[in-house]
């Protein structure tokens, strides 16, 4: 699973999700503003486990410490999530 081997936040969603596109756009803006580095985009439709876990909740952003930010969120909530101290994973 990507979350076990990567330091970047993971954005869970699907290709046909307009809310996921909005979340990705917010995350790209945060990256341009220096609040975030690279992120990984994971399509949950490629995994039965991920679809069962996130299917009704997408988009969801997950940090390496396991904390999750679920939709709806705006730029301010995203910035707070990305910059708050992370707990030990």
N, C-alpha and C positions, 0 to 999 in steps of 0.2 A: 504494500500500500504506500502511496506517496507520502502520507503523513508520518511514516516511520523513518524515512530516510532524507527528508528535505527540511531546510530551515525556513524556506519561503512560506508565506501564508498560502493556503489552498482555497480557491473559490469553487465550490461545488454548485453545479447547475446542469442545464441541458441546452442543446443548440436551438431548441424551439421555444425558449423561455424569454419573453420580453423583459421580465423583471431581472433575470440574470444578466441580460445585456445592460440594463440600467446600473446594476451593481458593478459590473465590470468597468463601465464607463467611470463610475465614481472612484473605483480602485486605480484606474489608469490616471485619473486626475490627481489622486493622492500621491502616486508615484512621481508624476511630473513636478509636484510641489515639494518633493523630498520627504514626505511623510512615510513612504513605503518604498521598499526595493522591488525586485522582481516578485512575481507571484505565479502560482501554478493554477491552471484552469483544468478542472476535472469534470468530465461529462458523466453524470451518475447513471445514465442509461447504458453504459458499458459494463456495469457491475450490478448483479442482483442484490448484493449486500448493501452497496451504497444507495441503490434505488429504494430499498426497504427503509434504510436509515434516514434519508434526506428527501424522498420523493414528494412529500407534502410540505416541506419546509424551505425548498430552494427559493432564492439563492442563500447559501450559507458560506461565510468566510471562517476558516479555521486556522488558528495560529499553531505553531509547533508545540506550545505548552498545553494544547488540547482545548483552550478556550474557543468558543464559537460565537459569532455574531450573525444572527439570523435576520432575514428581511422582515419588516421594512427597516431600513436605516438610511440616514442621510449623510452628508459630508461631515457634519460635526460628530455624529456617533462613530463613523468610520475612523476619523482622525483620533478620537479618544481611544478606540479599540486598538489601533495600530501603535499608539505611543505610550499606552499604559504599561507599567512594569509587568513583565511576564513572570508567572510562577514557575517553579522548577517542574519540568516534565517528568 
